[in-house]
Amino acid sequence: MTRKVILTCAVVGENQYNQAHPNFPITPQQIADAALEAEQAGASCVHLHVRNPETGEGSRDPELFLEMATRVRENGVKAVMNITCGGGGIYCPDPNDESKAGPGSDMASAEERVKHIAMCKPEVCSLDVCTQNQLDGDKSYVYLNTEYTLRKMAKRFQELGVKPEIEVFAPGDILLANQMLQEGLFDMPPLYQIVMGTRWGLPATPETLIYMKSLLPKDAIWAAFGIARMQMPMVAQAALLGGNVRVGLEDNLYLSRGVFATNGQLVEKARSIIEGIGLEVATPNEARAIMGLGK
């Protein structure tokens, strides 16, 4: 039997982007339409953020998330809905006293960070088991997720019946997530997403991915993705190693050098890679079965 690969499209993200892009989705309706476009191109799952409709900046406003999720459902999107839960962990130290948060910080309680998940009730939401120096354009910050907050968020997801996609950015992130799994904070099978190619994160190389995969629990469902020009090479690498894949405008704006992409075009390109190596893209319902959803 041909192996089925879950193809996720991360349609928008929340970081800064090249505003010359002519079709970057901003409003809840545009994001919902981008999700439909991705599904029609073959995406098994859509990973969703929201942005301030007036400024285009990333947002974690629960009401915007609810409007976006409602419009996705009204569009008839049947792909697995995966909503980010990564907001509220940005720490920008005051340069005069790093013990204090400076301008640009956005630190929130676990309860506040999961409020939009309780309102939207997606099938899946992301949980970034990660603390790391990161960059957003020219903004440097610490992406701060403490063990205390992560455990509280994971427990709340279980109460809500929403499956976390465990995003990991370094080997130690997997080890912490494995410990949380042993503590019963994640239901089986756990979903791991390996993030590669961020400025101070994992190099997007085969050697790195092979090592990260070796740390995963035996029964884990896993995926990996690369940023920018490494998006499609990591599609091939993850699929060859038995994993699932992710593409989309959150991670890469270009179809080829200097040519802006749409989400649908990126999904189509990833699908051609998957099928070209003898595998098949999972339908949304096949993805649900693989992820252990609806049990």
N, C-alpha and C positions, 0 to 999 in steps of 0.2 A: 504494500500500500504506500502511495506517495505521501510523504510527510507534509502536514499543513503548517504553514508559517503565519503567525499573527502579524499583520501589517498595520501598525499604528500611524496615524497622521496627527502630528502636533501642529495645529492649524495657525496659532498666532503668537503664543508666548507673551511675556510681559517686559522683556528687556528693550533697550533702545534699538532702533532699526533704521535702515537707510530710507529716508522719507522720499527718495526719488522713486521708490517702488510704486508702480501705478495701481496695484490691486491688493495692497496689504489690508487685511480685514481689521476694522477698528470698532464699529458699533456692534451691539448684540445681534442685530439682523445680519450684518455682514459676516460675522463669525459663524452664525447658524448656517448661512448660505455656503460658507467655505467648508463647513462640516459635511453638508450634503454633497458638495462637489467632490470632496475626498472619498466619501462612501461610493458615489457613482463611479469613481475611478478605480475602486476596488479595495478601499481601506476596510479592515476588519474592526477597527477601533478608532475613536477620535479623542485626542487629548486636548482639553480646552482651558483657556485663560480668558480674562476679560480686560478691556482697556477703557479708560475714560473717553467717552464718545466725543468730547469737545477738544481735548488736548492730545489724545492718542497715547498717553502714557499708561503704563501698566497700573492695574488697580486690584484691590481685594475687597471692593464694596460688595457685600452680600446681595444687595438688591440688583446690582448689575449681573451677578452670577445667576440669580433666579430668572431674570428676564432673558438672559442668553440661553439658559437651559430650557426654558419654556419655548423659546423660538426654535431651538434645535428639535424639540419634540414635535412642535407644530409643523416643521418641515418634513416630518415623517422619517427622520434619520433612524435607521435600525442598527447602525454600527454601535458597538459597546461605547457607552459614554463614560469617559475618564476625565474627571475635573481636578485641576491642580489644587493642592493644599499646601503650596510652598510659600505663600505670603506670610509676612509677620515675623521674619527671622533675619532682618537686615540690621547689622550693627556697624555704625560708622563711628569709630572712637573719636572723641574730642581730641584734636592734636595737642592741646595744652594739658589734658588730663585724660589718659586713655581708659581710666576706670569709669568714665562717664560717657554716655552716648552723645554724639555730636549731630550736627545737621545732616539730614538724609537718612537717619536711623528710623527703622520701623519694626519695633519689637512688640509682639503681642502675646497674650496668654494663650494656652492651649485651647481654652474654651472659645476665645475670639477667633482663633485660626480655623476652627472647624465649623463655625456657625453657618457658613454658606453650604457646607456639605449636608448639614442637617436640613437646610431649607430645600436644597435641590435633589437630594437623594439619588445621586448617580450610582451606577453599578460598581464603579472603581474610582478611587481618588489617589493622587500621588502622596507619598510620605518620604521626604528627603532625609534619610538617615545619614546626615552629613554635617560637619562643621569645617569650613574651609575659607581661605582667602579667595575672593572672587573679584571679577571686573565686569562692569556694565558700561560699555563705552569707555569713557575716561574716569568713571566713578569706581573707586576701590573701596571694598567693604569686607566685613567678615559675615559669611552666611552661617548663622548661629542656631543650631538645633541641639539643645541639651538632652541628655538621657531622660531627665525628668519630664520634659515637655513631650518628647517622642513617645514615651510610655503612656502618658495621659491621652495623647491623640490616638494612639493605636487602640486603647481600650474604648474610646468613644466610637471609633469606626466599627468595632465589633458590636457595640450596642445599637448602632444605626443599621447594621447589616450591609455596610459598604466595604468592599475589599480593597486594601491598600496595595498600590504598586510601589514597591520599596526601591526608591532611587538611591543608588550608591555611586560615589565619586572617588573612592579610594579603597584599598584592601581592608583597612580597619573598619570602614563603614559596613562591609559585608560581615565582619566578625561581630560587630555590635548587633546587626540585624539578626544574625544567627542566634545570638544570645536571647534576643527578644522573642524569637520563634520558640526557643526552648522553654521560655517562661509562659508560653501559651498566648502571647499577644497577637500572633498572626494565625489565621486559620489555614489549613492545608487545602490545596497546595499553595505555598507562598509565591508571590510574583516579585521578581527582582528585575530592575532596569539599570543597566550599567551605562553610566554617562561618560563619554570619552571626548577629548579634544578641547575642553575648556582651558583657559589660559594657564591656570596653576593646578590643573587636575591631571587626569590620566592621559598619557599619550595615546592617540588613536592608532595603535599598531596591533598586528596579529599577536605578537608576544605578550603584550599587556592583556589583551582579551583572553588569551589562553590561561594566563595566570589567574585573572579574576574569576574565570569560570571554575577553576580548580578549587576555589574557596566556597563555592555555593553548596547548599544542602543537596543531597542526592535527588530529592523529589521536587526541587524548585522548578518553576516555570520561569524562564529568563529571556531577556531581550537586551540588546545593546544598540547604541547609536553614536554617530560621530557628528561633530559640529562643522559647519561650513563645507569646505571642499572635501572633507573626509566623510560626508554623509553617505554617499553611495558606496565607496569602498568598504565602509563598515556594515552596510546592508549585506554585501556579499560575504564578508568575514563572519558575521553573526549567523547568517543562514547556514553557511558551510559547517559551523561548529555546533549546530543543533539548536540554535536560539531563534528568537523572534526579532523583529526589526521595527525601526521607527524612522520616519522622514517628516518633512513639513516645514513651513515657513518659520516656526519657532527657532529651528536650529540652522536653517540655511535658506537664503533668499534667492539662490541662483540655480538655473537649470544647467548652465554652462558658464564659462568665464564671461562676465559682463552682460549676461542674458537673464533678466529677472524671471522667476518661475511663479506659477500658481501652485496651490496645494495639490490640485488634481494632476498636474504635470509631474510633480515629484512622486506622487503615488504610482502613476503609470510607469515611470522610470524604474522605481523600486520593484514593481511587479514584474517588469521584464527581466530584471536581474534574477529574481527568485525563480521565475519559470525557466529562465535560461540555464539554470544549474539543476533542473530536473525536479524542482519542488513546486508546491501549489500554495497560493494565498488562501488562508482560512476565510470562510464566510463569517459574518457576524455571529451566527449561532454556533458554528464550529469553534470560534474563538471563545464563546461563553463556556462551551463544554471543556475546552482545554484549560481555561482559567478556573474552573470549578465554580462558576457563577450559578445562581439560582437553585442552589442545593439547600 
